Amino acid sequence: MRKLITGMLTMIVMISPVYAFNLSFLQYSPVYYFTKSDWALSESTATKALDTARDNTKVTWKNPQTNAQGYFMPFNTTMQNGNKCRQMKIVSEAHGVTGQSVYRFCRMNGEWKIA
């Protein structure tokens, strides 16, 4: 799942060429404030949502130590070339900063990957 989250951050940088050499824009993103425990909770919740949640069902997480929180909501589940694919809305909040995004994931070789 760490690869999944790292992939999402890489994708943000790749689609934002203006910021390619200046990552200061992340200070306006909740992930900038995530601690290791926030990441761990977020990652395990993302996997749970992709693996088990029905379409349009929110799977929430909250770290009581940092008050960071968010949810994952998979939708539009399809099969593509024999692989299960899902779009997923990701909403997170940390230090009063809220962000949201939508990514498409496909399960390939036993792992969820951004498609």
C-alpha positions as CSV (number, residue, x, y, z in Angstrom):
1,M,0.0,0.0,0.0
2,R,3.0,2.3,0.6
3,K,3.6,2.0,-3.2
4,L,0.0,3.0,-3.8
5,I,0.3,6.2,-1.7
6,T,3.8,7.0,-3.1
7,G,2.3,6.5,-6.6
8,M,-0.5,8.9,-5.9
9,L,2.0,11.6,-4.8
10,T,4.2,10.9,-7.8
11,M,1.2,11.3,-10.0
12,I,0.4,14.7,-8.4
13,V,3.9,15.9,-9.2
14,M,3.8,14.5,-12.7
15,I,0.5,16.2,-13.6
16,S,1.7,19.5,-12.1
17,P,4.8,20.3,-14.1
18,V,4.9,23.8,-12.7
19,Y,5.7,22.3,-9.3
20,A,8.0,19.6,-10.5
21,F,11.0,21.2,-8.8
22,N,9.2,23.0,-6.0
23,L,7.2,20.7,-3.8
24,S,6.2,23.6,-1.5
25,F,2.6,23.3,-2.9
26,L,2.3,20.2,-0.7
27,Q,2.1,22.5,2.4
28,Y,-1.4,23.2,1.3
29,S,-2.3,19.5,1.2
30,P,-3.3,17.4,4.2
31,V,-0.6,14.8,3.4
32,Y,2.1,17.4,4.2
33,Y,1.0,17.1,7.8
34,F,0.6,13.3,8.0
35,T,2.6,11.5,10.6
36,K,3.7,7.8,10.2
37,S,0.7,6.7,12.2
38,D,-1.6,8.8,10.0
39,W,-0.1,7.1,6.9
40,A,-0.5,3.7,8.5
41,L,-4.2,4.3,9.3
42,S,-4.9,5.8,5.9
43,E,-3.1,3.0,4.0
44,S,-4.9,0.2,5.9
45,T,-8.3,2.0,5.4
46,A,-7.6,2.4,1.6
47,T,-6.9,-1.3,1.3
48,K,-10.0,-2.2,3.2
49,A,-12.1,0.1,1.1
50,L,-10.8,-1.3,-2.2
51,D,-11.0,-4.9,-1.0
52,T,-14.3,-5.0,0.8
53,A,-16.5,-1.8,0.5
54,R,-19.5,-1.7,-1.8
55,D,-19.7,1.0,-4.4
56,N,-20.6,4.5,-2.9
57,T,-19.8,3.4,0.7
58,K,-17.5,5.6,2.8
59,V,-14.8,3.8,4.8
60,T,-13.6,6.3,7.4
61,W,-10.4,6.6,9.5
62,K,-9.3,9.0,12.2
63,N,-6.2,9.2,14.2
64,P,-7.1,10.2,17.8
65,Q,-3.5,11.2,18.5
66,T,-3.3,13.8,15.7
67,N,-7.0,14.3,14.8
68,A,-6.1,13.7,11.1
69,Q,-8.9,11.9,9.4
70,G,-10.5,11.1,6.1
71,Y,-12.5,8.6,4.1
72,F,-12.2,6.4,1.0
73,M,-15.3,5.8,-1.2
74,P,-14.9,3.3,-4.0
75,F,-17.4,3.6,-6.9
76,N,-17.8,2.5,-10.5
77,T,-16.4,-1.1,-10.1
78,T,-15.6,-2.7,-13.4
79,M,-13.6,-5.6,-14.9
80,Q,-10.8,-4.6,-17.3
81,N,-8.8,-7.3,-19.0
82,G,-9.7,-9.7,-16.2
83,N,-8.7,-7.3,-13.5
84,K,-11.1,-5.7,-11.0
85,C,-10.9,-1.9,-11.3
86,R,-12.5,0.7,-9.1
87,Q,-12.5,4.5,-9.0
88,M,-12.1,5.8,-5.5
89,K,-12.7,9.2,-4.0
90,I,-10.1,10.1,-1.3
91,V,-10.8,12.8,1.2
92,S,-8.4,13.7,4.0
93,E,-8.0,16.4,6.6
94,A,-5.0,17.3,8.8
95,H,-4.2,20.5,10.7
96,G,-7.3,22.1,9.3
97,V,-6.4,21.5,5.7
98,T,-8.8,19.4,3.7
99,G,-8.1,17.8,0.3
100,Q,-9.9,15.4,-2.0
101,S,-9.1,13.5,-5.2
102,V,-10.3,10.7,-7.3
103,Y,-8.1,7.9,-8.7
104,R,-8.8,4.7,-10.7
105,F,-7.3,1.6,-9.2
106,C,-7.0,-1.9,-10.7
107,R,-6.0,-5.1,-8.9
108,M,-3.1,-6.5,-10.8
109,N,-0.9,-9.4,-9.7
110,G,-2.5,-9.3,-6.2
111,E,-1.9,-5.6,-5.6
112,W,-4.0,-2.5,-6.1
113,K,-2.3,-0.1,-8.6
114,I,-3.2,3.3,-10.0
115,A,-4.5,2.7,-13.5
